Amino acid sequence: MSTPIDIKVGQFNVLTVNRKVDFGLYMDDGKEGILLPKRFAPQGIQIGDAISVFIYHDSDNRLIATTQEPFAVVGDIAAL
């Protein structure tokens, strides 16, 4: 584990992959890690690679990362 990183929920964050599991990758947040599900992981990504991911809370209030582009980020005004 490293020093805790200031994660901005509802925005894009540049995070580093710190471990792989069957169902995705864990991004380094300085704590237990933030899951990037396998379906959102870029092809060929490896441990140690840094990528920009959008961070949000899932239905169980866990932090999740995605590479999908949201309709809006925190602070934006968007017609949905």
C-alpha positions as CSV (number, residue, x, y, z in Angstrom):
1,M,0.0,0.0,0.0
2,S,1.1,3.5,-0.7
3,T,0.1,6.9,0.6
4,P,-3.7,7.6,0.4
5,I,-4.6,9.4,-2.8
6,D,-7.1,12.2,-2.9
7,I,-9.9,10.5,-5.0
8,K,-12.4,12.8,-6.6
9,V,-15.7,10.9,-6.9
10,G,-17.8,11.9,-9.9
11,Q,-14.7,13.0,-11.8
12,F,-11.9,11.5,-13.8
13,N,-8.8,10.5,-11.8
14,V,-5.4,9.2,-13.1
15,L,-4.7,6.0,-11.2
16,T,-2.2,3.2,-11.5
17,V,-3.1,-0.5,-11.8
18,N,-1.7,-2.3,-8.7
19,R,-3.1,-5.8,-9.1
20,K,-5.1,-8.0,-11.4
21,V,-7.9,-10.4,-10.4
22,D,-10.2,-12.6,-12.5
23,F,-13.0,-10.0,-12.6
24,G,-10.9,-6.9,-13.3
25,L,-8.1,-4.7,-12.0
26,Y,-7.6,-2.8,-8.8
27,M,-6.5,0.8,-9.2
28,D,-4.1,2.2,-6.5
29,D,-5.9,4.6,-4.1
30,G,-3.4,4.1,-1.3
31,K,-5.9,1.9,0.6
32,E,-7.6,-1.4,-0.5
33,G,-7.9,-0.3,-4.2
34,I,-10.7,0.7,-6.5
35,L,-12.1,-2.0,-8.8
36,L,-12.0,-1.4,-12.6
37,P,-14.2,-4.2,-13.9
38,K,-12.7,-6.4,-16.7
39,R,-15.2,-5.2,-19.3
40,F,-14.0,-1.6,-18.9
41,A,-10.2,-2.4,-18.8
42,P,-8.3,-1.3,-21.9
43,Q,-6.8,-4.1,-24.0
44,G,-3.2,-4.9,-22.9
45,I,-3.1,-2.9,-19.7
46,Q,-0.5,-4.1,-17.2
47,I,0.3,-3.7,-13.5
48,G,2.0,-0.3,-13.1
49,D,0.2,1.4,-16.0
50,A,-1.5,4.7,-15.2
51,I,-4.8,5.5,-16.9
52,S,-7.6,8.0,-16.5
53,V,-10.7,6.5,-15.0
54,F,-14.1,7.9,-13.9
55,I,-14.9,7.1,-10.2
56,Y,-18.4,6.6,-8.9
57,H,-20.2,4.7,-6.1
58,D,-22.0,1.5,-6.9
59,S,-25.3,0.3,-5.4
60,D,-23.5,-0.9,-2.3
61,N,-21.7,2.4,-1.9
62,R,-18.3,1.0,-3.0
63,L,-16.0,3.0,-5.2
64,I,-15.8,1.7,-8.8
65,A,-13.7,2.9,-11.7
66,T,-14.7,2.9,-15.4
67,T,-13.2,4.1,-18.6
68,Q,-16.7,4.9,-20.0
69,E,-17.4,8.5,-20.7
70,P,-20.3,9.8,-18.5
71,F,-22.9,12.2,-19.7
72,A,-21.7,14.7,-17.1
73,V,-19.2,15.0,-14.3
74,V,-19.7,16.7,-10.9
75,G,-20.1,20.4,-11.5
76,D,-21.4,20.0,-15.0
77,I,-24.9,21.0,-16.1
78,A,-26.4,18.5,-18.6
79,A,-29.8,17.8,-20.1
80,L,-30.4,14.1,-19.5
